[in-house]
């Protein structure tokens, strides 16, 4: 039974891609073979283990597994042969990996490497194998040891050595040679090999991704920016999922650094930091990664973002490279640690080899800071992580910070700033600082501390002659600062009623305090609150109380907006912005304007206002409000269909949320969706897959997971991976139905049906749309969804020869008539005409299509009308009615004078009808029109 299971495992392993699942089967096969004591089966399993370890970056297992197999082969080559029927490589082929692997770690001496190469040559000669494989290993090890002249000699020798079964494949030969030539500064020669590899479609285990990454700098230096961009995206997409590809990914870090894409590079570095310690024996890969990370982090710092946090660098596993660090690493700090680690590893390599090869590589990497090839790759931007203003150095600065942070509502920073200001200021400034401190403490519920601060403020008010205010605060206490205890509202109401003898400034203060409590009620009387705010504004202006006037205007702008008085609200916002220099107040005003603009459909203008609010929040280091206004800007740009701008804001929002240590799921989902819609599919797919896995592990609500998959499916479609999109949308549909969301299920089924139809599977599309229609009918209030699904279903039914599609389309026509949707009526009429043609009812199709064309024109869409008439011309031609087709198509060409594509298609079809009629001269003239339009 165990033998049968092992044979079954071998079949599965040989048909799988390298990865965790494949490796687990290898391990199971080895364990079973050991259990039954069958060394021949164990040998066959370990040959597979060696190949798997090589591809997955498990150097320790690679060396130990190969050594075991070689010993068994030497003991009895018949029982333990070179080839065991495994496509991953036989034992002698695997020999090529050993010396190179030893050369990749300085813990192995040069004697170990030489011994491995000699052993390999001996085995090859004994087995009658040519020397191509041996020379390949000698070249690779000489290169790693920095023996560049020797490596060049071996490379030249390889070129003239006969190839055999143990030679590197065409892809690997070109990739290795081009990489070496690039390092030697011979870019032109390297590019010839890169182009051969790409144009020839050569591939192997980690090719063409390795070669494409090596081609990046040569392409840039040659001015082939489009080729460099294409190579970057293709290589990264192929290499991003295997931790053994650190050296490949490293080339992309450098590419991002020299092309001005520091933000994209930093995101990639954060994503792959764990790879730096994935295989401790692959010090060569670590060294390459560290050099590239150093180049990238220096570029981030040079761009002005040295204080940017590098997420994940604080991981305990990375301490072996970077050392211990208190808290998160900044880019500038990590750059220093990265270069130090590179020098440490490089010194170990150079000491072993007795040269300065690695030291020279470090120097060359440093010199890359002088190379610049501007090339925009994505909308990624680096976050504004430090405040625009420096930390205050005097009393006035601390007081301003306290006032602005209090106004913007960022109490975690406002309270300490107010305390500092209270310590440093005197006179009226000190009472102002104490007022901000008391308000903040009350808002956070620390009433004891607030009371203590009030007891400091009252005598301070008396000291500079403000006895009236001191007496008022002595009487009403913390009620004036926003405390909401049951007695406070009544006390303030009575105080307002008897405030006739007080100064206007004090009356305004009382009214604003009462207003704050009024609006905190469960069901506030908005009209009464508005009237109170108007009175407070009047008293503030009468007393020339700037702070009170600003507060009153803020209340009035909010209240007017809530009452639907948009114009009035905007007037109050303008008044605030014209009068205030307090950036906290300005941030609130800009944010309110943004929301108002959004509510009236002026999304782009609203987004700009949200950006202005974010600038104020950033300037004052108000991280919480900065996060909120950035999210607001992202949502408004999304509504404005400015998806690149939306994505850049959500990207910043994610970073701000991480600094706040709050949930990032919502911002990352919004970012993923924006990336899909802006065409940045590679990053979108990575992000949404990671988000879905995280949501699944956390057992998030099925509807939330479904929505993540919905957009992931769109990402796969945009990336040209329809099979992945189909499976993704199938799972999304299941999750939507699990959550009871039939509308989203119907929407997703319709998307999936469109994909099946576009890829030549009309039957599957029709089946999916039948289910979609069932779910769409479950929520008929969503008329747009119902119409879309039924319209699509009717066409799909007809495409597979089902005449019921006509009935389905008639249902949509009835809905269009009921809701006076003239253009929709024309569009569905057009669909019904095309469906009639699909069902073989050409005469009816032509008549109805002409009716649809007239309806399009009546609805103000002449281009769609002309396109429908082109369809008529096609049907007539298929029916052999070429005279009629000519007349119709000539009319279409006239109508499409300003639409090149439609004019071209119609002209080609016209030429075919002329040919059918034997009118060759007219056909030539029609083709000339088509070619001219092209």
Order of alpha helices (4+ residues) and beta strands (2+ residues): alpha-alpha-alpha-alpha-alpha-alpha-alpha-alpha-alpha-alpha-alpha-alpha-alpha-alpha-alpha-beta-alpha-beta-alpha-alpha-alpha-alpha-alpha-alpha-alpha-alpha-alpha-alpha-alpha-alpha-alpha-alpha-alpha-alpha-alpha-alpha-alpha-alpha-alpha-alpha-alpha-alpha-alpha-alpha-alpha-alpha-alpha-alpha
